Amino acid sequence: MKSISVKKLVQKKFKVYDFENEWKDSFGTPETNAQWIVYGESGNGKTEFCVQLAHYYCNFGKVAYISLEQGISSSLQSPFTRYDFKNQPYICKIFEKNTKTEGNVYEQIKAFVAKTTYKTIIIDSLNYLKVTPSEYIELSELAKKRKRTLVNVAWGKGNHPSTSAGEQIEFMVDIKLQVKKYAIPEPKSRFGGNMPYVIWEDKAKEYHYFINQK
């Protein structure tokens, strides 16, 4: 075990991403090795939000979107066409599982995190990854050591991720976001913010889902 004095802890400088405007209002200023979980029932806007998040994180470094659930498909193409990635400072690249590579999907992603130059890694979804809590701890520690942001997408059931592993991972991460009808009414971030976030205003109104805005 290692120790640090309270004085040194208070004086320590952490590397963060300087989120601005509605991103800071809702999610604060996350550390460069922050861990997210984005969950909700089908058709409520999880993918739409994660594409928005990928677009925003391209201001800070390269983004890898690992599409396990939809693969490289027209359904994934649709949200990516709504945002201009060409003019972002850094690139976003979409990955899918390699069926020709030996080892399961978890081992492929762990190897990717260990070597990649991408700063932000979005895994869509945990349900297709089929990761156990102990495996996620291993992946999480690897990402944190390498100062990589890890964003996990999960199916939701009620007010929590749909699987027992997902529920445990929810406790482990720094930012917990339940998506409801194209909005995130109650973000839970250890980095501040925590104001409601609207993913797609027209869609939110369509579902008669209203939240207070500035």
C-alpha positions in Angstrom: 0.0 0.0 0.0 1.1 3.6 -0.7 0.2 6.7 1.3 -0.1 10.4 0.7 -0.5 13.2 3.2 -3.6 15.3 3.3 -1.5 18.4 2.5 -0.1 16.7 -0.7 -3.5 15.5 -1.7 -5.0 19.0 -1.4 -2.1 20.4 -3.4 -2.0 17.7 -6.1 -2.9 18.8 -9.6 -5.0 16.4 -11.7 -5.2 16.4 -15.5 -8.7 17.2 -16.6 -10.6 18.1 -19.8 -11.9 21.7 -19.7 -15.5 21.0 -20.6 -17.5 24.2 -21.4 -21.1 25.4 -21.5 -23.8 22.8 -21.2 -21.1 20.0 -21.1 -19.6 21.5 -18.0 -23.0 22.4 -16.5 -24.0 18.7 -16.7 -20.8 16.7 -16.4 -18.3 19.1 -14.8 -14.6 18.9 -15.7 -13.8 15.1 -16.0 -10.3 13.8 -15.4 -8.5 12.4 -18.4 -9.0 8.9 -17.1 -12.7 9.3 -16.2 -15.0 6.3 -16.5 -18.7 6.7 -17.7 -21.7 4.5 -17.9 -24.6 5.5 -20.2 -27.7 3.4 -19.8 -31.4 3.4 -20.6 -34.1 1.5 -22.3 -34.1 1.0 -26.1 -35.1 3.9 -28.3 -34.5 6.6 -25.7 -31.3 8.1 -27.2 -28.3 6.3 -25.8 -26.5 6.0 -29.1 -27.4 9.6 -30.1 -25.9 10.9 -26.9 -22.7 8.8 -27.2 -22.2 10.1 -30.8 -22.6 13.6 -29.4 -20.1 12.8 -26.7 -17.6 11.3 -29.2 -17.9 14.5 -31.2 -17.2 16.7 -28.2 -14.3 14.5 -26.9 -12.7 15.1 -30.4 -11.8 18.5 -29.1 -9.3 16.9 -26.7 -7.9 13.9 -28.5 -8.6 10.9 -30.8 -11.8 9.0 -30.1 -12.4 5.2 -30.7 -16.1 4.2 -30.9 -16.2 0.4 -30.5 -19.5 -0.7 -32.0 -20.1 -4.2 -30.7 -23.9 -4.0 -30.9 -24.7 -2.3 -34.2 -21.4 -3.0 -36.0 -20.7 -0.9 -39.1 -24.3 -0.4 -40.1 -26.8 2.1 -41.5 -28.4 2.4 -38.1 -25.1 3.7 -36.7 -24.4 5.8 -39.8 -27.6 7.8 -39.1 -26.5 9.6 -35.9 -23.0 10.1 -37.2 -24.3 12.0 -40.2 -25.9 14.6 -37.9 -22.6 15.9 -36.6 -19.7 17.5 -38.4 -16.6 15.4 -37.4 -14.5 16.8 -40.3 -13.8 20.1 -38.6 -13.0 18.7 -35.2 -9.3 19.0 -34.0 -9.0 15.2 -33.6 -10.5 12.2 -35.4 -13.1 9.7 -34.4 -12.8 6.2 -35.8 -15.3 3.4 -35.5 -14.2 -0.1 -34.7 -16.1 -3.4 -34.7 -15.0 -6.8 -33.3 -12.6 -8.9 -35.4 -14.1 -12.3 -35.9 -10.9 -13.6 -37.4 -8.8 -12.8 -34.3 -8.3 -15.4 -31.7 -9.5 -14.6 -28.2 -12.9 -13.3 -27.0 -14.1 -9.8 -27.4 -13.0 -8.8 -23.9 -9.5 -9.9 -24.6 -9.5 -7.9 -27.9 -10.7 -4.7 -26.2 -8.2 -5.2 -23.3 -5.4 -5.5 -25.8 -6.7 -2.4 -27.6 -6.8 -0.3 -24.4 -3.3 -1.5 -23.5 -1.7 -0.2 -26.8 -4.0 2.4 -28.4 -3.1 6.0 -28.9 -6.8 6.9 -28.7 -7.6 9.1 -25.7 -11.3 8.3 -25.4 -12.8 4.8 -25.9 -16.5 4.3 -26.1 -17.8 0.7 -25.8 -21.3 0.1 -27.2 -22.3 -2.0 -25.4 -21.5 -3.8 -22.2 -24.3 -6.3 -22.9 -22.5 -7.4 -26.1 -19.1 -7.3 -24.3 -20.5 -9.7 -21.6 -17.9 -8.5 -19.2 -17.9 -9.6 -15.5 -17.3 -7.2 -12.7 -13.8 -8.6 -12.0 -12.9 -8.3 -15.7 -14.2 -4.7 -15.8 -12.0 -3.8 -12.8 -9.0 -5.1 -14.7 -10.0 -3.1 -17.8 -10.7 0.0 -15.7 -7.4 -0.1 -14.0 -5.6 -0.5 -17.3 -7.5 2.5 -18.8 -6.8 4.6 -15.7 -3.1 3.8 -15.7 -2.9 4.9 -19.4 -5.0 8.0 -18.8 -7.7 6.9 -21.1 -11.3 7.9 -20.8 -13.6 4.9 -20.9 -17.3 5.3 -21.8 -19.6 2.3 -21.3 -23.0 1.9 -22.9 -25.5 -0.5 -21.3 -29.1 -1.5 -21.6 -31.4 -0.2 -18.9 -34.2 -1.8 -16.9 -36.1 0.5 -14.5 -33.6 2.9 -13.0 -30.4 0.8 -13.4 -28.5 -1.2 -16.0 -30.3 -4.4 -17.0 -27.7 -6.9 -15.8 -26.2 -7.5 -12.4 -22.7 -6.9 -13.8 -23.9 -3.6 -15.2 -25.4 -2.6 -11.8 -22.0 -3.3 -10.1 -20.1 -1.3 -12.8 -22.5 1.6 -12.2 -21.1 1.8 -8.7 -17.5 1.8 -10.0 -17.6 4.6 -12.5 -17.3 8.3 -12.1 -20.2 9.5 -14.3 -23.5 7.7 -14.3 -26.1 8.8 -16.8 -29.6 7.4 -17.2 -31.1 8.3 -20.6 -34.8 8.9 -20.6 -36.7 10.0 -23.7 -33.8 11.9 -25.3 -32.7 13.6 -22.1 -30.6 13.0 -19.1 -32.6 14.5 -16.3 -30.3 13.6 -13.4 -26.6 13.3 -14.3 -24.5 11.9 -11.5 -20.9 13.1 -11.9 -18.0 13.1 -9.4 -16.5 16.1 -11.3 -19.4 18.5 -10.7 -22.1 19.9 -12.9 -25.1 17.5 -12.6 -27.5 19.8 -14.4 -30.1 18.1 -16.7 -28.9 17.6 -20.3 -31.2 17.5 -23.3 -29.9 15.2 -26.0 -32.4 16.0 -28.8 -34.8 18.8 -28.0 -37.4 18.0 -30.7 -37.5 14.3 -29.8 -37.7 15.2 -26.0 -40.7 17.4 -26.7 -42.2 14.7 -28.9 -42.3 12.4 -25.9 -43.7 15.2 -23.8 -40.6 15.0 -21.6 -39.9 18.5 -20.2 -37.1 19.6 -17.9 -36.2 23.1 -16.7 -33.6 24.9 -18.8 -31.7 28.1 -18.3 
